[in-house]
Amino acid sequence: MDNEPQVIGLLQTILEKVEKIELVHQQVGQLTVKVHSIQEELKEVKDEVKAINERLDYIKENVSKHDEDIFRLKRRG
């Protein structure tokens, strides 16, 4: 075959490209796992923030009630 060196060169190039694609595919898989992990952490943080906000609302409500009580007591007193 006269074109055997060209075919071998082409096959080597194809093999190199396939190896690069496999590496990129592996990296994408690793990044996907990291993204899912971060999403889970964000969900946990979001749940914690929601719980904190609920507690703050409860505290505000109680402070408001106490302020009203104090105001009424001052008006009486």
C-alpha positions as CSV (number, residue, x, y, z in Angstrom):
1,M,0.0,0.0,0.0
2,D,1.4,3.3,-1.0
3,N,-0.9,5.2,1.4
4,E,-0.2,3.1,4.4
5,P,1.8,5.8,6.3
6,Q,-1.1,8.2,5.7
7,V,-3.7,5.7,6.9
8,I,-1.6,5.0,10.0
9,G,-1.2,8.7,10.7
10,L,-4.9,9.2,10.3
11,L,-5.7,6.3,12.6
12,Q,-3.3,7.7,15.2
13,T,-5.0,11.1,14.9
14,I,-8.4,9.5,15.3
15,L,-7.2,7.5,18.4
16,E,-5.8,10.7,20.0
17,K,-9.1,12.5,19.4
18,V,-11.0,9.6,20.9
19,E,-8.8,9.6,23.9
20,K,-9.4,13.3,24.4
21,I,-13.1,12.8,24.0
22,E,-13.0,10.1,26.6
23,L,-11.1,12.3,29.0
24,V,-13.5,15.2,28.5
25,H,-16.4,12.8,29.0
26,Q,-14.8,11.6,32.3
27,Q,-14.3,15.2,33.4
28,V,-17.9,16.1,32.6
29,G,-19.0,13.2,34.7
30,Q,-16.9,14.4,37.6
31,L,-18.3,17.9,37.3
32,T,-21.8,16.6,37.1
33,V,-21.3,14.8,40.4
34,K,-19.9,18.0,41.9
35,V,-22.8,20.0,40.6
36,H,-25.3,17.6,42.2
37,S,-23.4,17.7,45.5
38,I,-23.5,21.5,45.4
39,Q,-27.2,21.5,44.6
40,E,-27.8,19.3,47.6
41,E,-25.8,21.6,49.8
42,L,-27.8,24.6,48.4
43,K,-31.0,22.8,49.2
44,E,-29.9,22.2,52.8
45,V,-28.9,25.9,53.1
46,K,-32.2,27.0,51.6
47,D,-34.0,24.8,54.2
48,E,-31.9,26.3,57.0
49,V,-32.6,29.9,55.8
50,K,-36.3,29.1,55.6
51,A,-36.3,27.8,59.2
52,I,-34.4,30.9,60.4
53,N,-36.9,33.2,58.6
54,E,-39.7,31.3,60.3
55,R,-38.1,31.8,63.7
56,L,-37.5,35.5,62.9
57,D,-41.2,35.9,62.0
58,Y,-42.2,34.2,65.2
59,I,-39.8,36.5,67.2
60,K,-41.1,39.6,65.4
61,E,-44.7,38.6,66.2
62,N,-43.9,38.1,69.9
63,V,-42.0,41.4,70.0
64,S,-44.9,43.2,68.4
65,K,-47.3,41.6,71.0
66,H,-45.0,42.7,73.9
67,D,-44.8,46.2,72.4
68,E,-48.6,46.4,72.4
69,D,-48.7,45.1,76.0
70,I,-46.1,47.7,77.1
71,F,-48.0,50.5,75.2
72,R,-51.3,49.5,76.9
73,L,-49.6,49.4,80.3
74,K,-48.1,52.8,79.8
75,R,-51.5,54.2,78.9
76,R,-53.0,52.8,82.0
77,G,-50.2,53.8,84.3
